[in-house]
Amino acid sequence: MSSQVGIWSAPKDSAPPPPARRVLAPAARTTAIAGLVALAGALLIALPLAVDDYVLSAILVPVLALSLAGIGQNLTTGYAGLLSVGSAAFMSVGAFAAYDLHFVASGVPLLASLAFGGAVAGLAGAVFGLPSLRIRGFYLVVSTLAAQFFVEWLFTKVGWFSGNSASGVITAPKLAVAGIDLSTPSGHYWLSLGVVVPLTLIAANLVRGRIGRAWMAVRDMETAAAVVGVRTAQAKLLAFAVGSFYCGVAGALWAFAYLGTVEPHGFDLDRSFQILFIVILGGLGSIAGSFLGSAFIVLFPILLDQSVSATVGHSIDPGLLQNVEKIIFGSLVILLLAKQPAGLVRLIQIAVVRALRWRARAA
């Protein structure tokens, strides 16, 4: 009898079995995501009633426009793995194409002009994306860099694109949709929101479908993607075209709803690096990360300036403040990439999961 007990009982020095890990139910996670989406939608709708015109014009509108450009960059770089530093060039193409359509054919609806600008930018992106069929990595960066310089030179030297304006700066047309005047700051916000939200939903569905899976397959291992039947050349050109389309629409919004003017030097190389930093900070391969990175890019200089003014007043030299801003911004970028390369969206995901687990344990 004692031998049977020895056989079936656990040894004295054996560790107890680990406790079962509590995993969040899919229903709870879906409910949490739906709640966050509903809360974000309610905030976006209520914002014009809660903030002044400065916040609408100087913060919300540029955040929406840059977020759309970040989505375009993310589709090309984050999902398809094609390095590009020519986003500002395609933003410029979209802005000038939308303006020129109004200049040549007056009476064209505003939304049609934005779509036309995006389509022309998408075509330009496909053309400059042709080298991606043969080259990758650093060499592709150089190719897209050539697009940045060529587009800026073209719009500066050829006066027709700017309506033969002596200064090369053109004024955006009157903003109106279906007879509704959108020339006020709140109108600019509603126009930007009405364009960004549908395009964001389209991009989210696109990356979850067959096209998005093809892009990610090319990004992870192009040779293996070709073996399993992915048309890699078609996927690359489509990534450049769709990403450039989003950048083109974002450029038109940036010029029409935010600046009110269009000029070639407003979409220079610094703007391209700004879009690239948005997707790196927010999170590569994440639609939500584009919004987080854009908000960080726009809000950080404002918050830093207000913090310095509240601390030492306005006695500090603006040039010195700008240099300090660049140093702090660069340090934060390095720290974020070192601690969490997946970006701000990953930090928020971790915080949400921990909060849900804490709630589940408390229940």
C-alpha positions in Angstrom: 0.0 0.0 0.0 2.8 2.4 0.9 4.5 1.6 -2.4 1.3 2.5 -4.3 1.2 5.8 -2.4 4.8 6.5 -3.3 4.1 5.8 -7.0 1.0 8.1 -7.3 1.9 10.9 -5.0 4.2 13.7 -6.0 7.8 13.9 -4.7 8.3 16.0 -1.6 10.8 18.3 -3.4 8.6 18.9 -6.5 7.3 22.4 -7.1 3.6 23.0 -7.1 2.0 23.5 -10.5 1.9 27.1 -11.7 -1.4 28.9 -11.4 -3.5 29.1 -14.5 -2.8 32.3 -16.4 -5.8 34.5 -16.7 -6.3 35.6 -20.3 -8.7 38.3 -21.4 -11.7 37.0 -23.1 -12.1 38.1 -26.8 -15.5 39.6 -25.9 -14.0 41.8 -23.2 -11.3 43.0 -25.5 -13.7 43.7 -28.3 -16.0 45.6 -25.9 -13.0 47.7 -24.7 -11.9 48.5 -28.2 -15.5 49.4 -29.2 -15.7 51.6 -26.1 -12.5 53.4 -27.0 -13.6 54.0 -30.6 -17.0 55.4 -29.4 -15.3 57.7 -26.9 -12.8 58.9 -29.6 -15.7 59.6 -32.0 -17.7 61.5 -29.3 -14.6 63.6 -28.5 -14.0 64.4 -32.2 -17.6 65.5 -32.6 -17.7 67.6 -29.4 -14.3 69.3 -29.9 -15.5 72.3 -31.9 -17.9 73.1 -29.1 -15.3 72.8 -26.3 -12.2 74.6 -27.8 -11.5 77.9 -29.4 -10.5 78.8 -32.9 -6.8 78.7 -32.2 -6.9 75.1 -31.1 -9.0 74.2 -34.2 -6.7 76.0 -36.6 -3.3 75.5 -35.1 -3.6 72.1 -33.6 -6.4 69.9 -34.7 -6.4 70.7 -38.4 -2.6 70.1 -38.8 -2.8 67.0 -36.7 -5.5 65.5 -39.0 -3.6 66.5 -42.2 -0.2 65.1 -40.9 -2.0 61.9 -39.7 -3.3 61.3 -43.2 0.2 61.8 -44.6 1.5 59.5 -41.9 -0.9 56.8 -43.0 0.4 57.1 -46.5 4.0 56.8 -45.3 3.0 53.8 -43.1 1.3 52.0 -46.0 4.5 52.3 -48.1 7.1 51.9 -45.4 5.5 50.3 -42.4 3.4 47.7 -44.2 5.2 47.1 -47.5 8.7 47.7 -46.1 9.7 50.2 -48.9 11.8 53.0 -47.5 10.8 56.4 -48.8 11.8 60.0 -47.9 9.7 61.6 -50.6 6.4 62.0 -48.8 6.5 65.8 -48.9 7.0 65.7 -52.7 3.7 63.7 -53.1 2.0 66.1 -50.7 3.1 68.9 -53.0 1.9 67.1 -56.1 -1.5 66.6 -54.5 -1.8 70.3 -53.4 -0.8 71.7 -56.8 -2.9 69.3 -58.7 -6.0 70.1 -56.6 -5.4 73.8 -57.1 -4.7 73.5 -60.8 -8.0 71.7 -61.4 -9.8 74.6 -59.7 -7.7 77.0 -61.8 -8.4 75.3 -65.2 -11.9 74.1 -64.6 -13.7 76.5 -62.2 -16.8 75.1 -60.5 -15.3 71.7 -59.8 -16.5 70.4 -56.3 -13.9 70.7 -53.6 -14.0 67.0 -52.7 -13.5 66.1 -56.4 -10.4 68.4 -56.4 -9.0 66.7 -53.4 -9.6 63.3 -54.9 -8.0 64.5 -58.2 -4.9 65.7 -56.3 -4.6 62.4 -54.6 -4.9 60.5 -57.8 -2.2 62.6 -59.5 0.0 62.1 -56.5 -0.7 58.3 -56.6 0.4 58.2 -60.3 3.5 60.1 -59.5 4.3 57.8 -56.6 3.9 54.8 -58.9 6.3 56.3 -61.4 8.9 57.1 -58.8 8.3 53.7 -57.2 9.5 51.9 -60.4 13.1 51.6 -59.1 11.7 49.5 -56.2 11.3 46.7 -58.6 15.1 46.4 -58.8 16.5 48.0 -55.7 15.8 48.1 -52.0 17.1 49.6 -48.8 19.4 52.6 -49.0 19.4 52.7 -52.8 15.6 53.1 -52.7 15.9 55.9 -50.2 18.2 57.7 -52.7 15.6 57.2 -55.5 12.8 58.7 -53.5 15.1 61.5 -52.4 15.5 62.3 -56.1 11.7 62.6 -56.4 11.7 65.2 -53.5 14.3 67.4 -55.2 12.8 67.0 -58.7 9.2 67.9 -57.7 10.3 70.9 -55.7 12.4 72.1 -58.7 9.6 71.5 -61.2 7.0 73.6 -59.3 9.5 76.4 -58.7 10.7 76.7 -62.3 7.5 76.1 -64.2 5.2 79.0 -63.5 2.0 77.3 -65.0 1.6 75.1 -61.9 1.2 78.3 -59.7 -1.0 80.2 -62.2 2.1 82.1 -63.4 2.3 83.9 -60.0 5.4 86.1 -59.7 6.1 84.8 -56.2 5.2 81.2 -56.9 2.7 81.3 -54.0 -0.9 80.7 -54.7 -4.0 81.2 -52.6 -6.3 78.3 -51.9 -9.8 78.4 -53.4 -12.9 79.1 -51.3 -13.7 76.1 -49.2 -17.3 74.9 -49.6 -19.1 71.5 -49.9 -22.6 71.2 -51.2 -23.1 75.0 -50.8 -22.0 74.9 -47.2 -19.3 77.5 -46.4 -16.3 75.9 -44.7 -14.1 79.0 -44.6 -14.2 79.3 -40.8 -11.9 77.5 -38.4 -14.6 75.1 -37.5 -15.3 74.5 -41.2 -11.7 73.7 -41.8 -11.9 71.2 -39.0 -15.1 69.5 -40.3 -13.6 69.4 -43.8 -10.4 67.7 -42.5 -12.3 65.3 -40.3 -14.8 64.4 -43.1 -11.9 63.5 -45.4 -9.5 61.8 -42.9 -12.1 59.5 -41.1 -13.3 57.7 -44.3 -9.8 57.4 -45.7 -8.6 56.0 -42.4 -11.3 53.3 -42.3 -10.5 52.4 -45.9 -6.8 52.1 -45.0 -7.6 49.9 -42.0 -9.7 47.6 -44.1 -7.1 47.5 -46.8 -4.2 46.4 -44.6 -6.4 43.6 -43.1 -7.3 42.3 -46.5 -5.5 40.4 -49.2 -3.6 43.5 -50.4 -2.3 44.2 -46.9 -1.2 40.6 -46.4 0.7 40.8 -49.7 2.4 44.0 -48.6 3.5 42.5 -45.3 4.7 39.3 -47.0 6.9 41.4 -49.3 8.1 43.4 -46.3 9.0 40.3 -44.2 10.6 38.2 -47.0 10.2 39.1 -50.6 11.6 35.8 -52.0 9.2 33.7 -49.9 6.3 35.9 -50.9 7.1 35.3 -54.5 7.3 31.6 -53.9 3.8 31.4 -52.4 2.3 33.3 -55.3 2.5 37.0 -54.3 3.0 39.3 -57.3 5.8 41.3 -55.7 6.2 43.9 -58.4 2.5 44.7 -58.5 2.4 44.8 -54.7 5.3 47.3 -54.5 3.9 49.6 -57.1 0.5 49.5 -55.5 2.0 50.4 -52.1 3.7 53.4 -53.6 0.6 54.5 -55.5 -1.8 54.1 -52.5 0.6 55.6 -50.0 1.3 58.6 -52.4 -2.5 59.0 -52.9 -2.9 59.5 -49.2 0.0 61.9 -49.1 -1.5 63.9 -52.0 -4.8 64.3 -50.3 -3.0 65.2 -47.1 -1.0 67.9 -49.0 -4.2 69.4 -50.4 -5.7 69.5 -46.9 -2.5 71.0 -45.5 -2.5 73.8 -48.2 -6.3 74.5 -48.3 -7.5 73.9 -44.8 -4.4 74.8 -42.7 -2.1 77.2 -44.5 -4.5 78.7 -47.0 -1.7 78.9 -49.5 0.4 76.6 -51.7 4.1 77.0 -52.3 6.8 74.5 -53.4 9.1 75.2 -50.5 6.4 74.5 -48.0 6.8 70.8 -48.9 10.6 70.5 -48.6 12.9 67.7 -47.3 12.3 68.8 -43.7 8.6 68.0 -44.2 9.4 64.5 -45.6 11.6 63.8 -42.5 8.7 65.1 -40.3 6.3 62.5 -41.9 9.0 59.8 -41.4 9.4 60.7 -37.7 5.6 60.5 -37.3 5.4 56.9 -38.3 8.6 56.0 -36.4 7.4 57.6 -33.2 3.8 56.5 -33.5 4.6 52.9 -34.7 5.6 51.4 -38.0 2.8 49.2 -39.4 0.1 50.9 -37.3 -2.7 53.1 -38.5 -3.4 54.4 -35.0 0.3 55.1 -34.6 0.1 57.7 -37.4 -2.3 59.7 -35.3 -0.3 59.4 -32.1 2.9 60.4 -33.9 1.2 63.4 -35.6 -0.2 64.6 -32.3 3.2 64.3 -30.7 4.9 66.2 -33.5 2.4 69.1 -33.4 1.8 69.3 -29.6 5.4 68.9 -28.4 6.8 72.3 -29.6 3.7 74.0 -28.2 3.9 72.4 -24.8 7.6 73.0 -24.6 7.2 76.7 -25.5 4.5 77.1 -22.9 6.5 75.3 -20.2 9.6 77.5 -20.8 7.5 80.7 -20.9 5.8 79.7 -17.6 9.2 78.9 -16.0 11.6 81.6 -17.2 9.2 84.0 -18.9 9.8 85.4 -22.4 13.4 86.5 -21.7 14.9 83.4 -23.5 16.1 83.9 -27.0 13.7 82.3 -29.6 16.6 80.8 -31.5 18.0 79.2 -28.4 14.6 77.8 -27.5 14.3 76.3 -31.0 17.7 74.6 -30.6 16.7 73.3 -27.1 13.5 72.0 -28.6 15.4 70.0 -31.2 17.8 68.6 -28.6 14.9 67.4 -26.4 13.0 66.1 -29.3 16.0 64.1 -30.6 16.7 62.8 -27.1 13.1 61.6 -26.7 13.2 59.9 -30.2 16.4 58.0 -29.2 15.0 57.1 -25.8 11.7 55.8 -27.3 13.5 53.8 -30.0 15.8 52.3 -27.4 13.1 51.4 -24.9 10.1 50.7 -27.2 11.0 50.4 -30.9 7.3 49.7 -31.7 6.4 53.3 -30.9 3.8 55.1 -28.9 1.0 52.8 -30.0 2.7 49.8 -28.4 3.1 51.7 -25.1 -0.6 52.5 -25.1 -1.5 48.8 -26.0 0.6 47.6 -23.0 -1.1 50.1 -20.7 -4.6 49.1 -21.9 -3.9 45.4 -21.5 -2.5 45.9 -18.0 -5.5 48.0 -17.0 -7.9 45.3 -18.3 -6.0 42.6 -16.4 -6.1 44.6 -13.3 -9.8 45.0 -13.7 -10.2 41.3 -14.3 -8.3 40.4 -11.1 -10.3 43.0 -9.1 -13.5 41.5 -10.3 
